[in-house]
Amino acid sequence: MQDFAQALLSALALVITGDGELWAIVLLSLKVSITAVVFAACVGMPLGAALAVSRFRGRRVVTVILNALMGLPPVVVGLFVYLALSASGPLGVLHLLYTPTAMIIAQFILVLPIVATLTRQTVEDLDAEYRLQLRSFGLSRFSSVPTLLWDARISLMTALLAGFGRAIAEVGAVIIVGGNINHVTRVMTTTIALETSKGNLALALALGVVLILIAILVNAAVSALGTASTRGATTGLAHA
């Protein structure tokens, strides 16, 4: 118990004093996860919105598959990305394995289904509510997508935060494709796993504290956006 208390005090000291190694790891983690979420948003939001307003044979099957991909095992994603980026893989010529870019790719694949699925659900609900009004404005199904996305912007921010939460807490895929190289690809989750196995509990606990704080901030933001979305449910297209 005394050892744990000492390790916790040392961890808090690292956080408060702004330890260089600690914050370098935190900044790399944020850089990788935020970049992955931005790319996932650029692809997933238009994809989810297009699926929400489109009508084609097999749409239900595509929706089921997209929903299932939200539960992709991270280690499986890491394995496939590793095989694709390895020297003998189809993308090996790019030499991306064991780089932050490889970790961004893995996190992008994990976050994309979350963003696309939540976007589809949100836009589908809005389209059902405002379809006739949008058609009266002369907007077709696909031309109404930008309007629906803009009206759903608060709810979509919640989707992005959910994706960020998945990305920042990921360990399996990033350790496979990143290699956990010091000062290169070592992020918070992989460092916690490594330092715990080495018995360096102070740094592991310090990163754990930062990770918990980030999780609290993300959940608080999701809650706040959810409240704002509820309060603004009668605005937007209703006033158009």
C-alpha positions in Angstrom: 0.0 0.0 0.0 2.8 2.4 0.8 4.5 1.6 -2.5 1.3 2.4 -4.4 0.9 5.7 -2.5 4.5 6.6 -3.3 4.0 5.7 -7.0 0.8 7.8 -7.1 2.5 10.8 -5.5 5.3 10.5 -8.0 2.8 10.2 -10.9 1.0 13.4 -9.8 4.4 15.2 -9.5 5.2 14.2 -13.1 1.8 15.6 -14.3 2.0 18.8 -12.2 5.6 19.6 -13.0 5.1 19.1 -16.7 7.6 16.2 -17.2 9.0 16.5 -20.8 8.9 12.8 -21.6 5.3 12.5 -20.2 3.9 15.3 -22.3 5.8 14.3 -25.4 3.9 11.0 -25.2 0.6 12.7 -24.5 1.1 15.1 -27.5 2.0 12.3 -29.9 -1.1 10.4 -28.7 -3.3 13.4 -29.3 -1.8 14.1 -32.7 -2.3 10.6 -33.9 -5.9 10.2 -32.6 -7.1 13.7 -33.7 -5.6 13.2 -37.2 -7.3 9.8 -37.5 -10.7 11.2 -36.4 -10.4 14.2 -38.8 -9.8 11.8 -41.8 -12.6 9.5 -40.5 -14.9 12.5 -40.4 -14.0 13.5 -43.9 -14.9 10.0 -45.2 -17.4 8.7 -42.7 -19.8 11.7 -42.6 -20.5 11.9 -46.3 -20.6 8.1 -46.5 -23.1 7.8 -43.6 -25.2 10.7 -44.9 -25.3 9.2 -48.4 -26.4 5.9 -47.0 -29.1 7.6 -44.9 -30.8 9.3 -47.9 -30.2 6.6 -50.6 -32.5 3.8 -51.5 -31.1 0.8 -53.2 -31.3 -3.0 -53.1 -29.0 -4.4 -50.4 -29.1 -1.2 -48.4 -30.1 -3.1 -45.3 -27.2 -5.5 -45.7 -24.8 -2.6 -46.1 -26.2 -1.0 -42.9 -25.9 -4.2 -40.9 -22.3 -4.7 -42.1 -21.4 -1.1 -41.2 -23.0 -1.5 -37.7 -21.0 -4.7 -37.2 -17.8 -3.0 -38.2 -18.2 -0.8 -35.1 -17.1 -3.7 -33.1 -14.0 -4.5 -35.1 -11.3 -6.2 -32.9 -8.4 -3.7 -32.7 -5.7 -6.5 -32.9 -7.3 -7.8 -36.1 -7.2 -4.4 -37.6 -3.6 -4.0 -36.5 -2.8 -7.4 -38.1 -4.3 -6.5 -41.5 -2.6 -3.0 -41.5 0.7 -4.7 -40.5 0.4 -7.2 -43.4 -0.5 -4.4 -45.9 2.4 -2.2 -44.8 5.1 -4.8 -44.2 8.0 -5.2 -46.7 6.2 -8.0 -48.5 2.8 -6.4 -48.4 1.1 -4.4 -51.2 2.0 -1.0 -49.5 5.4 -2.0 -48.3 7.1 0.3 -50.8 5.8 3.3 -48.8 7.8 2.3 -45.7 5.1 3.3 -43.3 5.3 0.5 -40.9 6.4 1.5 -37.4 5.6 5.2 -38.0 2.9 7.5 -36.6 1.3 7.3 -40.1 0.7 3.6 -39.6 -1.0 4.2 -36.3 -3.2 6.9 -37.9 -4.2 4.4 -40.6 -5.1 1.7 -38.0 -7.1 4.2 -35.8 -8.8 5.6 -38.9 -10.1 2.1 -39.8 -11.4 1.7 -36.3 -13.1 5.1 -36.0 -14.5 5.2 -39.6 -17.4 2.7 -38.9 -18.3 4.6 -35.7 -18.5 8.0 -37.4 -20.3 6.6 -40.5 -22.9 4.6 -38.5 -23.7 7.4 -36.1 -23.9 9.9 -39.0 -26.3 7.6 -40.8 -28.6 7.2 -37.8 -28.7 11.0 -37.2 -29.2 12.0 -40.8 -31.8 9.3 -41.4 -33.9 10.6 -38.5 -33.6 14.2 -39.8 -34.4 13.2 -43.4 -37.5 11.4 -42.2 -38.6 14.5 -40.4 -37.8 17.1 -43.0 -38.0 15.2 -46.3 -41.2 16.8 -47.6 -40.0 20.3 -46.6 -36.6 19.8 -48.3 -38.3 18.5 -51.5 -40.6 21.5 -51.5 -37.4 23.6 -51.6 -36.4 21.7 -54.8 -33.7 19.7 -53.1 -33.2 16.1 -54.2 -32.1 13.3 -51.8 -28.4 13.8 -52.4 -28.5 17.6 -52.8 -30.1 17.8 -49.3 -27.1 16.0 -47.7 -25.1 19.2 -46.9 -28.2 20.8 -45.3 -28.9 17.7 -43.2 -25.3 17.5 -42.1 -25.2 21.2 -41.1 -28.5 20.8 -39.1 -27.1 17.7 -37.4 -23.7 19.3 -36.6 -24.1 19.2 -32.8 -25.1 15.5 -32.9 -22.3 14.8 -35.3 -19.8 16.4 -32.9 -20.9 13.7 -30.4 -20.1 11.1 -33.0 -16.6 12.5 -33.5 -16.0 12.6 -29.8 -17.1 9.0 -29.5 -14.6 8.1 -32.3 -11.9 10.1 -30.5 -12.6 8.2 -27.3 -12.2 4.9 -29.2 -9.0 6.1 -30.8 -7.2 7.6 -27.8 -7.8 4.5 -25.7 -6.7 2.0 -28.4 -3.6 -0.1 -27.6 -3.8 -3.4 -29.6 -3.7 -2.1 -33.2 -1.2 0.7 -32.5 1.3 -1.5 -30.8 1.3 -3.9 -33.7 1.8 -1.3 -36.5 3.7 1.3 -34.4 6.1 -1.0 -32.6 6.1 1.2 -29.5 9.4 2.8 -30.4 10.6 5.4 -27.9 10.2 9.0 -29.1 8.8 7.8 -32.4 5.6 5.7 -31.9 5.2 5.4 -28.2 1.8 6.7 -27.2 0.0 6.7 -23.8 -1.7 3.3 -23.9 1.4 1.5 -25.2 3.6 3.3 -22.7 1.3 2.3 -19.8 1.5 -1.3 -20.9 5.3 -1.2 -21.2 6.1 0.7 -18.1 3.8 -1.4 -16.0 5.6 -4.6 -17.1 8.9 -2.9 -16.3 7.7 -1.9 -12.8 7.9 1.9 -13.5 4.5 2.6 -12.0 5.1 6.3 -11.6 5.1 7.1 -15.3 2.4 4.5 -16.0 0.1 6.0 -13.4 0.9 9.5 -14.6 -0.2 8.6 -18.1 -3.2 6.8 -16.7 -4.2 10.0 -14.8 -4.0 12.0 -18.0 -5.9 9.4 -20.0 -8.7 9.4 -17.4 -8.8 13.2 -17.5 -9.1 13.1 -21.3 -11.9 10.5 -21.0 -13.8 12.6 -18.5 -13.4 15.7 -20.7 -14.7 13.8 -23.7 -17.7 12.4 -21.9 -18.5 15.8 -20.4 -18.3 17.3 -23.9 -20.6 14.5 -25.2 -23.1 15.2 -22.4 -23.0 18.9 -23.0 -23.5 18.5 -26.8 -26.3 16.1 -26.1 -28.1 18.6 -23.9 -27.5 21.4 -26.5 -28.8 19.1 -29.2 -32.0 18.4 -27.2 -32.5 22.1 -26.6 -32.0 23.0 -30.2 -34.2 20.2 -31.6 -36.9 22.7 -32.5 -34.5 25.0 -34.3 -32.7 24.6 -37.6 -34.8 23.3 -40.5 -38.0 24.0 -38.6 -37.3 27.7 -39.0 -36.2 27.4 -42.6 
